Amino acid sequence: MVAARRLFLSLCVVIALGASPALAGGSGNPVRITAATNLALRQTPSANANVVAYLPLGTEVTEVGPLGLDKTWLHVKLTDNREGWLLATLTRLVEPSRRTATVEAIMVDRLGRRGDGPPACIEVVDFIERESATVSDPQTAARFDLYRLRAVSTVLAAIRLNLGKRDPYMSWLDRHKSLVAYDEPGGRWLLSNAAVWQIHDQHPDSAAADEIAWLAVTNGLPGECQGSLVCYVDTLNKLDGEYLRRHPTGRHADETAARIKDAADQIGTGIKTHSVYVFDKTRDCTGLTRSVDALAASISAAACGNRGEVLQSLAGIKSACK
């Protein structure tokens, strides 16, 4: 009787120890998520084995092999009951209480990569968009939107020349047309500046808003000024000036002020040395003055250390109207 009781208690301890937070609901087996794009699920634990399927980034699988071992390969099952083997290093363990943190770590890791082709970049966007749809926390939602914008920008940079005129890229661009603008002179796609600001305004109180605003600046605008002095200054106002108006105490305030000063100094030098600018005093002074004054107001309200120097450089642009 005593022996039976001890056996019962031992079994209870084993069961309790096995009830890890990483275990899936009723299956009792750990859940993993793929952390690589187009990951090969193989029939046997070998790099030379036949491929059962190629799994997109962020695919959840359940371990079905021996548990608790330090192993190179994992025997896993898909939701459609297909089984195969994955390299353990290309997956992440999913603990229910830390799922969002695990997913976010994968996003950050993938966005930090360089040199991926368009298909891999598109998988990252798809992954972020799927996960964004499940998020309810406002701060997390803002960060995921920032990651989404960065991921879309990476895809656009990878789609060069005529790739966007054929599928699957043409269809992908069409699905994301609200986020995309075509730069005709540069023959490239880039994020729509208006779309970035629209997403920024959905998260005005988030910690990520500053970085979304900075992305709007560094992303730039489509088109060329073709020597137009008013266009150069207006573009500077729409990008750097807008950042300072939205985030006068932002993390990039000093950097933005320095960018404005450098651009203003370059323009001012061009005016003094009579470099080629398309400018008509009678027609263009009103627009030029408006943009310079808007930039000056954004600098005056911002928390930047070189305010006086920037304002002096901006004043030099107005010499074109004297």
Sequence and secondary structure as in RCSB ss.txt:
>XXXX:A:sequence
MVAARRLFLSLCVVIALGASPALAGGSGNPVRITAATNLALRQTPSANANVVAYLPLGTEVTEVGPLGLDKTWLH
VKLTDNREGWLLATLTRLVEPSRRTATVEAIMVDRLGRRGDGPPACIEVVDFIERESATVSDPQTAARFDLYRLR
AVSTVLAAIRLNLGKRDPYMSWLDRHKSLVAYDEPGGRWLLSNAAVWQIHDQHPDSAAADEIAWLAVTNGLPGEC
QGSLVCYVDTLNKLDGEYLRRHPTGRHADETAARIKDAADQIGTGIKTHSVYVFDKTRDCTGLTRSVDALAASIS
AAACGNRGEVLQSLAGIKSACK
>XXXX:A:secstr
 HHHHHHHHHHHHHHHHH  TTB TTT SBEEEE STTEEEESSSSTTS EEEEE TT EEEE S SS   SEEE
EE TTS EEEEEGGGEEEE GGGHHHHHHHHHHHHHT  S  HHHHHHHHHHHHHHHTT   HHHHHHHHHHHHH
HHHHHHHHS TTGGGSTTHHHHHHHTTTTEEEETTTTEEEE HHHHHHHHHHSTTSTTHHHHHHHHHHH  SS  
TTBHHHHHHHHIIIIIHHHHH TT TTHHHHHHHHHHHHHHHHHHHHTT   B  HHHHHHHHHHHHHHHHHHHH
HS  TTHHHHHHHHHHHGGGG 
